[in-house]
Amino acid sequence: MIRRWVPVRVPVLAAALALHCAALAFFPRPAHAVGLSQLYDEALSNDAQLQSARAALAANSEELPLARAKLLPQVSASLTANRQSTDFGGGFPSSYGNSNGYTISLTQPLIHVDTWYGYAQGKLAVDSAQASFAQARQDLIVRLGQAYFDALSSQDSLAIVRSQKASIAQQLESARRSFEVGNTTVTDTNEAQAKYDQAISQEIAAQNELAVKLAALQQIVGHPVERVDGLATGAPLPPPVPADINLWVDAATDANYQVALKQIALETAQRETSKARAGHLPTVDLVASRSRSSLGAAGAGNFGGNFGGGFGSGANTPAPGTPALAAELGNLGSTYTNSTIGVQVTIPIFAGGATQSRVRQTLALEDQAAADLDTARRNAALSARQAFLGVVSGLAQVRALQTAERSANTSLESNLLGYQVGVRINIDVLNAQDQLFSARRDLAKARYDTLINGLKLKASTANLTDQDVLQLSALLSPVDDGSLTALPQVPAVPHPGVAAKGAAGKLGRRALPNAAAPL
């Protein structure tokens, strides 16, 4: 009796396909791929964190000129112009007059110990700003590399899921045909259908994950990214050079940017302690000034005079009935010039205990800076160890996963062949497919993690430069849509109803006993 094939779970399949089409419409597949070096050039101009660090460098670089200014002469000038009026009362006319003047002063610090320590702190502030900017630029490489390979991993995962879905769809069709001709039961079809529905769900999740990772990459480069170049097939993964972990740890504890910044912070704290102690010392300044004042008074009433080189107006003749004093005031006018130069010594005697308190405070801050430096060195050593071990173990893991992928590929081919001759069921083939695609996904992630750890290893020793970006970009190549980056293709699934006899012939048949042969 031949059983006819009956469609199984048609509503579920239709709903899954509709959901899949909607996901494709919502997440259009990008077409243009960009490389790491191009994105790095764009990130140098567009990354907000690097721009902030660049502005901080410009601002903190002014600490040295500000500190130097306190050692240079301070010159100031002032001008005055006044008009005065005097009322004598008793019916006497009022008297008025003008006055003006100027003052120029100069102060040159001669001995200010605290200012010299402040000047040394200004130099350290510039060094700290430069180290912070160098670290920000190095962090940009690590952040961009992490975001790039996260996007590439998601991109590969989506391609793998799509390839897996296509293989499951092929296996589902094969199960239906086998069920139609009576070679399998409906269970095989249901299992394949369940796997296919799961693959659609995984594809939607992979599309969403890729969109998120590309958005993270966009945040760094400042524009949307559709697709990134993949790791070239057979691209070598560079091992750490030198291969001694202790050399990397020693270099990290000495040259790491965080260590350098904490070292500068400790030196700044030490200068601050010295500056606080200088509060007990006297200060010496050279001071000089020159001033000129011109006084002029106009006459009484409407009979003003011209005094002090043109101040006021009118005749100097007293009016009838004007007192003699008022008349004399109408003739007053004078100019004064004063010039001084000298040395000013300021000796602090008592400041309410503020100086001693400030010294104790700076000593405590100095201890804090020393502890922070020790912490930074330990963190740098730990980062170097983790990155080094990540590279070494990653290389070993890649080799193991390459072997696992080949084994999974062979296992899938064997299960397909066994399925043809009836010694394997459909679920065995589906499980073998899952194992193969899982191995491919793990292999791709291990490759990218190894490269990222290589960047972090160099960053731990402050040795990560633009040249490393170029070398890493040389390992990448454009990838076509739908391809599996640096991964072998899935073996084709043969039609069970057509190839069963040929496959059985390949496996061989047991020879029947010859009836004519003697027993």
C-alpha positions as CSV (number, residue, x, y, z in Angstrom):
1,M,0.0,0.0,0.0
2,I,1.4,3.4,-1.0
3,R,0.7,6.2,1.4
4,R,0.1,9.6,-0.1
5,W,1.9,12.6,1.3
6,V,-0.4,14.9,3.3
7,P,0.7,18.5,4.1
8,V,1.6,18.8,7.7
9,R,1.2,21.9,9.9
10,V,0.3,24.1,6.9
11,P,-1.0,26.9,9.1
12,V,2.2,26.9,11.2
13,L,4.4,26.9,8.1
14,A,2.4,29.7,6.5
15,A,2.6,31.8,9.6
16,A,6.4,31.2,9.9
17,L,6.9,32.1,6.3
18,A,4.9,35.3,6.7
19,L,6.9,36.2,9.8
20,H,10.1,35.5,7.9
21,C,9.0,37.8,5.0
22,A,8.0,40.5,7.4
23,A,11.4,40.3,9.1
24,L,13.2,40.6,5.7
25,A,11.1,43.7,5.0
26,F,12.0,45.2,8.3
27,F,15.6,44.3,8.2
28,P,16.8,44.8,4.6
29,R,20.0,43.1,3.8
30,P,22.8,45.7,3.3
31,A,24.8,45.7,0.0
32,H,27.9,47.8,0.6
33,A,30.7,46.6,2.8
34,V,33.4,48.8,4.3
35,G,36.8,47.9,5.7
36,L,38.3,48.5,9.1
37,S,40.9,51.1,7.9
38,Q,38.3,53.2,6.2
39,L,36.1,53.2,9.3
40,Y,39.1,54.1,11.4
41,D,39.9,57.1,9.3
42,E,36.3,58.3,9.7
43,A,36.3,57.6,13.5
44,L,39.4,59.8,13.9
45,S,37.2,62.7,12.8
46,N,33.8,61.7,14.0
47,D,34.2,59.8,17.3
48,A,32.7,61.9,20.1
49,Q,35.0,60.5,22.8
50,L,38.1,61.3,20.8
51,Q,36.9,64.8,20.1
52,S,36.3,65.3,23.8
53,A,39.8,64.1,24.5
54,R,41.2,66.4,21.8
55,A,39.4,69.4,23.4
56,A,40.6,68.3,26.9
57,L,44.2,68.2,25.5
58,A,43.9,71.7,24.1
59,A,42.4,73.0,27.4
60,N,44.9,71.3,29.7
61,S,47.9,72.4,27.6
62,E,47.2,75.9,28.8
63,E,48.2,74.9,32.3
64,L,51.8,75.6,31.6
65,P,51.4,79.1,30.2
66,L,49.1,79.9,33.2
67,A,51.8,78.7,35.6
68,R,54.5,80.5,33.8
69,A,52.5,83.8,33.9
70,K,52.8,83.8,37.7
71,L,56.6,84.1,37.3
72,L,56.5,87.0,34.9
73,P,56.1,90.8,35.6
74,Q,52.6,92.1,36.4
75,V,51.9,95.6,35.0
76,S,48.8,97.6,35.6
77,A,47.6,101.1,34.9
78,S,44.7,103.3,36.1
79,L,43.3,106.7,35.0
80,T,41.2,109.1,37.0
81,A,39.2,112.2,36.1
82,N,37.1,114.2,38.6
83,R,35.1,117.4,38.7
84,Q,34.5,119.0,42.1
85,S,32.3,121.8,43.4
86,T,32.5,123.8,46.6
87,D,29.6,125.8,48.1
88,F,30.7,128.4,50.7
89,G,27.2,129.3,51.8
90,G,26.2,132.7,53.2
91,G,25.3,134.0,49.8
92,F,28.8,133.6,48.5
93,P,29.2,132.1,45.0
94,S,30.3,128.5,44.6
95,S,33.7,127.4,43.4
96,Y,34.3,124.4,41.1
97,G,37.4,122.7,39.7
98,N,38.7,119.6,37.7
99,S,41.3,117.0,38.6
100,N,42.8,114.1,36.7
101,G,45.7,111.6,37.0
102,Y,47.2,108.3,36.2
103,T,49.1,105.5,38.0
104,I,51.3,102.8,36.5
105,S,52.6,99.9,38.7
106,L,54.8,97.0,38.1
107,T,55.4,93.9,40.3
108,Q,58.1,91.3,39.5
109,P,58.1,88.2,41.7
110,L,61.7,87.5,42.8
111,I,61.3,84.7,45.3
112,H,58.1,82.7,45.3
113,V,58.9,79.1,46.1
114,D,55.3,78.0,45.8
115,T,55.0,79.6,42.4
116,W,58.0,77.6,41.1
117,Y,56.4,74.3,42.3
118,G,53.2,75.4,40.5
119,Y,55.2,75.9,37.4
120,A,56.5,72.3,37.7
121,Q,52.9,71.2,38.2
122,G,52.0,73.0,34.9
123,K,54.5,70.9,33.0
124,L,53.1,67.7,34.6
125,A,49.6,68.8,33.6
126,V,50.6,69.1,30.0
127,D,52.3,65.6,30.2
128,S,49.1,64.2,31.7
129,A,47.0,65.7,29.0
130,Q,49.2,64.3,26.2
131,A,49.1,60.9,27.8
132,S,45.4,61.0,28.2
133,F,44.9,61.9,24.6
134,A,47.3,59.1,23.5
135,Q,45.3,56.7,25.6
136,A,42.0,58.0,24.1
137,R,43.3,57.4,20.6
138,Q,44.5,53.9,21.5
139,D,41.2,53.2,23.1
140,L,39.5,54.2,19.9
141,I,41.3,51.5,18.1
142,V,40.2,48.9,20.7
143,R,36.6,50.1,20.7
144,L,36.4,50.3,17.0
145,G,38.0,46.8,16.6
146,Q,35.6,45.4,19.2
147,A,32.6,47.0,17.5
148,Y,33.8,45.9,14.1
149,F,34.3,42.3,14.9
150,D,31.1,42.2,16.9
151,A,29.3,43.3,13.8
152,L,31.2,40.9,11.7
153,S,30.4,38.0,14.1
154,S,26.7,38.9,13.9
155,Q,27.0,39.2,10.2
156,D,28.5,35.7,10.0
157,S,25.9,34.4,12.4
158,L,23.1,35.7,10.2
159,A,24.8,34.1,7.1
160,I,25.2,30.8,9.0
161,V,21.6,30.8,10.2
162,R,20.4,31.5,6.6
163,S,22.6,28.7,5.3
164,Q,21.3,26.4,8.1
165,K,17.7,27.3,7.3
166,A,18.3,26.5,3.6
167,S,19.7,23.1,4.5
168,I,16.8,22.4,6.9
169,A,14.4,23.4,4.2
170,Q,16.0,21.0,1.8
171,Q,15.9,18.3,4.4
172,L,12.2,19.1,5.1
173,E,11.5,18.7,1.4
174,S,13.3,15.4,1.4
175,A,11.4,14.2,4.4
176,R,8.1,15.1,2.7
177,R,9.0,13.2,-0.5
178,S,10.1,10.2,1.5
179,F,6.9,10.3,3.4
180,E,5.0,10.6,0.1
181,V,6.6,7.4,-1.3
182,G,6.2,5.6,2.0
183,N,9.9,5.5,3.0
184,T,9.5,7.5,6.2
185,T,6.9,8.3,8.8
186,V,5.3,11.6,9.5
187,T,7.6,12.0,12.5
188,D,10.5,12.8,10.2
189,T,8.5,15.6,8.6
190,N,7.4,17.0,11.9
191,E,10.9,17.1,13.2
192,A,12.2,18.8,10.1
193,Q,9.3,21.3,10.3
194,A,10.1,22.1,13.9
195,K,13.8,22.7,13.0
196,Y,12.8,24.9,10.2
197,D,10.5,27.0,12.3
198,Q,13.3,27.3,14.9
199,A,15.7,28.4,12.1
200,I,13.3,31.2,11.1
201,S,13.2,32.4,14.7
202,Q,16.9,32.3,14.9
203,E,17.2,34.3,11.7
204,I,15.0,37.0,13.0
205,A,17.1,37.2,16.2
206,A,20.3,37.2,14.2
207,Q,19.0,40.1,12.0
208,N,18.1,42.1,15.1
209,E,21.5,41.3,16.7
210,L,23.3,42.5,13.5
211,A,21.2,45.7,13.5
212,V,22.3,46.4,17.1
213,K,25.9,45.8,16.4
214,L,25.9,48.0,13.3
215,A,24.3,50.7,15.4
216,A,27.1,50.5,17.9
217,L,29.6,50.8,15.0
218,Q,27.7,53.8,13.7
219,Q,28.0,55.5,17.1
220,I,31.8,55.5,16.7
221,V,32.2,56.4,13.0
222,G,29.3,58.9,13.0
223,H,27.3,57.5,10.0
224,P,25.3,54.3,9.2
225,V,27.2,51.2,8.3
226,E,25.5,48.7,6.1
227,R,28.0,45.8,6.0
228,V,31.6,45.2,6.9
229,D,34.4,43.3,5.2
230,G,35.0,39.7,6.5
231,L,38.1,37.8,7.5
232,A,39.8,36.5,4.4
233,T,39.8,32.7,3.8
234,G,42.9,31.2,5.3
235,A,44.0,34.5,6.8
236,P,46.8,33.8,9.4
237,L,46.2,34.9,12.9
238,P,49.4,36.5,14.2
239,P,50.8,35.0,17.5
240,P,52.2,37.3,20.2
241,V,55.7,38.5,19.7
242,P,57.7,38.0,21.9
243,A,56.2,34.7,23.1
244,D,57.2,35.2,26.8
245,I,54.3,36.4,28.9
246,N,56.6,37.9,31.5
247,L,58.0,40.3,29.0
248,W,54.6,41.6,28.2
249,V,53.7,41.9,31.9
250,D,56.9,43.9,32.6
251,A,56.3,46.2,29.7
252,A,52.7,46.8,30.8
253,T,53.6,47.7,34.4
254,D,56.1,50.2,33.0
255,A,54.5,51.7,29.9
256,N,50.8,51.3,30.3
257,Y,49.0,54.7,29.8
258,Q,47.1,54.3,33.1
259,V,50.4,53.6,34.9
260,A,51.9,56.7,33.3
261,L,48.9,58.9,34.3
262,K,49.0,57.6,37.9
263,Q,52.8,58.2,38.0
264,I,52.2,61.8,36.8
265,A,49.5,62.2,39.4
266,L,51.9,61.0,42.1
267,E,54.5,63.5,41.0
268,T,51.9,66.3,41.0
269,A,50.8,65.4,44.5
270,Q,54.4,65.5,45.6
271,R,54.8,69.0,44.1
272,E,51.6,70.0,45.9
273,T,53.1,69.0,49.2
274,S,56.2,71.0,48.6
275,K,54.1,74.0,47.5
276,A,52.1,73.7,50.7
277,R,55.2,73.7,52.8
278,A,56.4,76.8,51.0
279,G,53.6,78.6,52.7
280,H,56.0,79.0,55.7
281,L,58.6,80.8,53.6
282,P,58.8,84.6,52.9
283,T,58.1,86.0,49.5
284,V,60.1,88.8,47.8
285,D,58.9,91.0,45.0
286,L,60.3,93.9,43.1
287,V,57.7,96.7,43.0
288,A,57.8,100.0,41.1
289,S,55.1,102.7,40.3
290,R,54.7,106.1,38.8
291,S,51.7,108.4,39.4
292,R,50.7,111.9,38.2
293,S,47.9,114.0,39.5
294,S,46.7,117.4,38.1
295,L,44.4,119.6,40.2
296,G,42.6,122.7,38.8
297,A,39.9,124.9,40.3
298,A,37.7,127.4,38.5
299,G,36.9,130.8,39.9
300,A,33.9,131.7,42.0
301,G,30.5,132.2,40.4
302,N,30.7,133.0,36.7
303,F,34.3,134.1,36.9
304,G,36.1,130.8,36.4
305,G,39.7,130.6,35.5
306,N,41.9,128.4,33.4
307,F,44.0,126.4,35.8
308,G,46.2,123.3,35.7
309,G,46.9,123.5,32.1
310,G,43.5,124.2,30.7
311,F,41.2,123.2,33.5
312,G,38.1,125.3,33.9
313,S,37.3,128.5,32.0
314,G,36.6,132.2,32.6
315,A,38.5,135.3,33.9
316,N,40.5,135.2,37.1
317,T,39.1,138.6,38.2
318,P,37.1,138.5,41.3
319,A,33.5,139.7,41.1
320,P,32.3,142.5,43.3
321,G,31.4,141.3,46.7
322,T,33.5,138.1,46.3
323,P,35.4,137.1,49.4
324,A,39.2,137.1,49.1
325,L,39.3,133.4,49.8
326,A,37.0,132.6,46.9
327,A,39.1,134.8,44.7
328,E,42.3,133.1,45.7
329,L,40.7,129.7,45.1
330,G,40.0,130.8,41.6
331,N,43.8,130.9,41.1
332,L,44.7,127.6,42.6
333,G,46.1,124.8,40.4
334,S,48.9,122.2,40.8
335,T,50.4,119.0,39.3
336,Y,52.0,116.2,41.4
337,T,54.3,113.4,40.1
338,N,55.4,110.5,42.2
339,S,57.8,107.6,41.3
340,T,58.8,104.7,43.6
341,I,60.8,101.5,43.2
342,G,61.8,99.0,45.8
343,V,61.8,95.5,47.1
344,Q,58.8,94.1,49.1
345,V,59.3,91.2,51.5
346,T,56.3,89.4,52.9
347,I,56.9,87.2,55.9
348,P,54.1,84.8,57.0
349,I,53.8,84.7,60.7
350,F,50.5,83.1,61.6
351,A,47.7,81.9,59.4
352,G,45.5,80.3,61.9
353,G,47.1,76.8,61.3
354,A,45.9,76.7,57.7
355,T,49.4,76.0,56.4
356,Q,50.0,73.1,58.7
357,S,46.6,71.7,57.8
358,R,47.2,72.0,54.1
359,V,50.5,70.1,54.5
360,R,48.8,67.3,56.3
361,Q,46.1,67.2,53.6
362,T,48.6,67.0,50.7
363,L,50.6,64.3,52.4
364,A,47.4,62.2,52.6
365,L,46.7,62.9,49.0
366,E,50.2,61.9,48.1
367,D,49.7,58.5,49.8
368,Q,46.4,58.1,47.9
369,A,48.2,58.8,44.6
370,A,50.9,56.2,45.5
371,A,48.2,53.6,46.2
372,D,46.5,54.4,42.9
373,L,49.8,54.0,41.1
374,D,50.2,50.5,42.6
375,T,46.7,49.6,41.6
376,A,47.3,50.8,38.1
377,R,50.4,48.6,37.8
378,R,48.6,45.6,39.0
379,N,45.7,46.2,36.7
380,A,48.1,46.6,33.8
381,A,49.8,43.4,34.6
382,L,46.5,41.6,34.8
383,S,45.3,43.0,31.5
384,A,48.5,42.0,29.8
385,R,48.2,38.4,31.2
386,Q,44.5,38.1,30.2
387,A,45.2,39.4,26.7
388,F,48.3,37.2,26.2
389,L,46.5,34.1,27.4
390,G,43.5,35.1,25.3
391,V,45.7,35.2,22.1
392,V,47.5,31.9,22.9
393,S,44.4,30.0,23.9
394,G,42.5,31.5,21.0
395,L,45.0,30.2,18.5
396,A,44.8,26.8,20.1
397,Q,41.0,27.0,20.1
398,V,40.9,28.0,16.5
399,R,43.0,24.9,15.5
400,A,40.7,22.7,17.6
401,L,37.5,24.2,16.1
402,Q,38.9,23.8,12.6
403,T,39.3,20.1,13.3
404,A,35.9,20.0,14.9
405,E,34.4,21.7,11.9
406,R,35.9,19.1,9.5
407,S,34.7,16.3,11.8
408,A,31.2,17.8,11.9
409,N,31.2,18.2,8.1
410,T,32.2,14.5,7.8
411,S,29.6,13.5,10.3
412,L,26.9,15.3,8.4
413,E,27.9,13.6,5.1
414,S,27.9,10.2,6.9
415,N,24.5,10.9,8.4
416,L,23.1,12.0,5.0
417,L,24.4,8.8,3.5
418,G,23.0,6.7,6.3
419,Y,19.7,8.5,5.9
420,Q,19.6,7.5,2.3
421,V,20.1,3.8,3.0
422,G,17.8,3.8,6.0
423,V,20.4,3.4,8.8
424,R,19.9,7.0,10.0
425,I,16.7,8.8,10.6
426,N,15.9,12.4,9.8
427,I,16.6,13.8,13.3
428,D,20.1,12.4,13.1
429,V,20.7,14.5,9.9
430,L,19.2,17.6,11.6
431,N,21.4,17.1,14.7
432,A,24.4,16.7,12.5
433,Q,23.6,20.0,10.7
434,D,23.2,21.7,14.1
435,Q,26.6,20.4,15.1
436,L,28.2,21.6,11.9
437,F,26.8,25.1,12.0
438,S,27.5,25.4,15.7
439,A,31.2,24.5,15.0
440,R,31.3,27.1,12.3
441,R,29.8,29.8,14.5
442,D,32.2,29.0,17.3
443,L,35.2,29.0,14.9
444,A,34.3,32.4,13.5
445,K,33.9,33.9,17.0
446,A,37.2,32.3,18.2
447,R,39.0,33.9,15.3
448,Y,37.6,37.4,16.0
449,D,38.2,37.0,19.8
450,T,41.8,36.1,19.1
451,L,42.3,39.3,17.0
452,I,40.6,41.5,19.6
453,N,42.8,40.0,22.3
454,G,45.8,40.8,20.1
455,L,44.8,44.5,20.0
456,K,44.2,44.5,23.8
457,L,47.6,43.0,24.4
458,K,49.4,45.7,22.5
459,A,47.2,48.3,24.2
460,S,48.2,47.1,27.6
461,T,51.8,48.0,26.8
462,A,50.9,51.4,25.1
463,N,52.1,49.9,21.9
464,L,49.0,50.0,19.8
465,T,49.3,52.3,16.8
466,D,47.7,53.1,13.4
467,Q,50.1,50.6,11.8
468,D,48.3,47.8,13.7
469,V,45.0,48.9,12.2
470,L,46.6,48.6,8.7
471,Q,48.0,45.2,9.4
472,L,44.7,44.0,10.7
473,S,42.9,45.5,7.7
474,A,45.1,43.4,5.4
475,L,43.5,40.3,6.8
476,L,40.1,41.4,5.7
477,S,38.4,41.1,2.3
478,P,35.0,42.0,0.9
479,V,32.3,39.3,1.4
480,D,29.3,38.8,-1.0
481,D,25.8,38.8,0.4
482,G,24.7,35.4,1.7
483,S,28.2,33.9,1.8
484,L,29.8,32.3,4.8
485,T,32.9,34.2,5.7
486,A,35.9,32.0,5.5
487,L,33.8,28.9,6.0
488,P,33.3,25.8,3.8
489,Q,29.9,25.3,2.0
490,V,27.3,22.9,3.4
491,P,27.2,19.5,1.6
492,A,24.2,19.1,-0.7
493,V,21.4,16.9,0.5
494,P,20.6,14.1,-2.0
495,H,17.0,13.0,-2.8
496,P,16.3,9.9,-0.7
497,G,13.9,8.4,-3.2
498,V,16.3,8.8,-6.1
499,A,19.7,8.1,-4.6
500,A,18.9,5.4,-2.1
501,K,19.7,2.5,-4.4
502,G,23.0,4.0,-5.5
503,A,24.0,4.8,-2.0
504,A,23.2,1.3,-0.9
505,G,25.4,0.1,-3.6
506,K,28.2,2.2,-2.3
507,L,27.8,0.7,1.1
508,G,27.8,-2.8,-0.4
509,R,25.4,-5.8,0.0
510,R,26.0,-9.0,1.8
511,A,26.6,-11.9,-0.7
512,L,23.9,-14.6,-0.9
513,P,25.0,-18.2,-0.5
514,N,25.4,-20.1,-3.7
515,A,22.6,-22.8,-3.9
516,A,24.7,-25.0,-6.1
517,A,27.7,-24.9,-3.9
518,P,28.3,-28.0,-1.8
519,L,27.5,-27.7,1.9
